[in-house]
Amino acid sequence: QVQLVESGGGLVQPGGSLRLSCAASKSSFSIDFMGWFRQAPGKERELVASIGKDGTTNYPDTVKGRFTISRDDIKNTVYLQMNSLKPDDTDVYYCWARTAWPLIRDFWGQGTQVTVSS
């Protein structure tokens, strides 16, 4: 079982920046993938960024060049640096972790609200 605790959401003006943090309850060395999803009311949850144990990252085109994901395996924490924020980035952001052995299991944080508005 992996518990994830997010922090860092809030209100920011368009063009501004925020950094989200997600602390895992177990060593991130044992977690194969970590990342962030976001979800607006009535919409499907969508991937924002992911990072593998080897440091390989993945971003959709909607955030590529603006968002950066990183992980600190000493602190068991993953970060999402969000720059040049747009009103369309307004959503609830969820931290995600996946372990692959012995079975694939996904874990989710409770979500943190990000609002981009003037």
C-alpha positions in Angstrom: 0.0 0.0 0.0 1.3 3.5 -0.9 -0.2 6.6 0.6 0.3 9.9 -1.3 -0.1 13.3 0.2 -0.2 16.3 -2.1 0.5 20.0 -1.4 1.1 23.2 -3.3 -2.2 23.9 -5.1 -3.9 27.3 -5.0 -4.9 30.3 -7.0 -2.5 31.9 -9.5 -2.8 34.5 -12.2 -2.4 33.5 -15.9 1.2 33.3 -16.8 2.2 32.5 -13.2 3.8 29.5 -11.7 3.0 26.9 -9.1 4.9 23.8 -7.7 3.0 20.8 -6.6 4.6 18.2 -4.2 3.6 14.7 -3.5 5.1 12.7 -0.7 4.9 8.9 -0.7 4.5 6.8 2.4 7.1 4.2 1.2 10.4 4.3 -0.5 10.1 5.7 -4.0 12.8 3.2 -5.0 10.0 0.6 -4.8 7.6 2.7 -7.0 8.0 2.1 -10.7 6.1 5.2 -11.9 4.9 8.4 -10.3 3.1 11.3 -11.9 0.2 13.7 -12.0 -3.2 13.6 -13.5 -5.9 16.3 -13.6 -9.6 16.2 -13.8 -12.3 18.8 -14.3 -15.9 18.2 -13.3 -17.7 15.9 -15.8 -14.4 15.1 -17.6 -12.1 12.1 -17.6 -8.9 12.2 -15.6 -6.0 13.0 -17.9 -2.3 12.5 -17.6 -0.3 15.6 -17.0 3.2 14.2 -16.4 4.8 11.0 -15.4 8.3 9.9 -14.4 9.8 6.4 -14.3 12.2 4.9 -11.8 14.9 5.5 -14.4 14.0 9.2 -14.7 12.2 8.9 -18.1 9.5 11.5 -18.3 6.4 11.8 -20.4 4.1 14.8 -21.0 1.1 15.4 -23.2 1.4 18.2 -25.8 -0.9 20.4 -23.8 1.7 20.9 -21.1 5.0 20.1 -22.8 7.5 22.9 -22.4 5.6 24.5 -19.5 5.4 21.7 -16.9 8.4 19.8 -15.5 8.2 16.7 -13.3 11.0 15.5 -11.1 11.4 13.0 -8.2 13.6 13.0 -5.1 14.1 9.4 -4.1 15.7 10.4 -0.8 12.6 12.3 0.2 10.2 9.9 -1.5 8.6 12.9 -3.2 7.6 13.9 -6.7 7.3 17.5 -7.8 5.4 19.2 -10.6 6.7 22.6 -11.6 4.1 24.4 -13.6 5.0 27.6 -15.5 3.2 29.8 -17.9 -0.1 28.7 -16.4 -3.3 29.2 -18.4 -7.0 29.3 -17.3 -7.4 25.9 -19.1 -5.0 24.4 -16.5 -7.6 24.9 -13.8 -8.4 21.5 -12.4 -8.0 19.2 -9.5 -4.6 17.6 -9.7 -4.0 14.1 -8.4 -0.8 12.5 -7.6 -0.4 8.9 -8.9 2.0 6.1 -8.2 2.3 2.7 -9.8 4.0 -0.4 -8.5 4.5 -3.3 -10.9 5.4 -6.2 -8.7 3.9 -8.7 -7.9 0.9 -7.1 -9.6 0.3 -3.8 -11.2 -1.3 -1.5 -8.6 -2.2 2.2 -8.9 -2.5 4.6 -6.0 -3.9 8.1 -5.8 -3.6 11.1 -3.7 -6.6 13.0 -2.4 -6.3 15.8 -5.0 -5.3 19.4 -4.8 -7.1 22.3 -6.6 -5.2 24.5 -9.0 -7.1 27.6 -10.2 -5.7 29.9 -12.8 -7.6 33.1 -12.9 -7.1 36.9 -12.9 
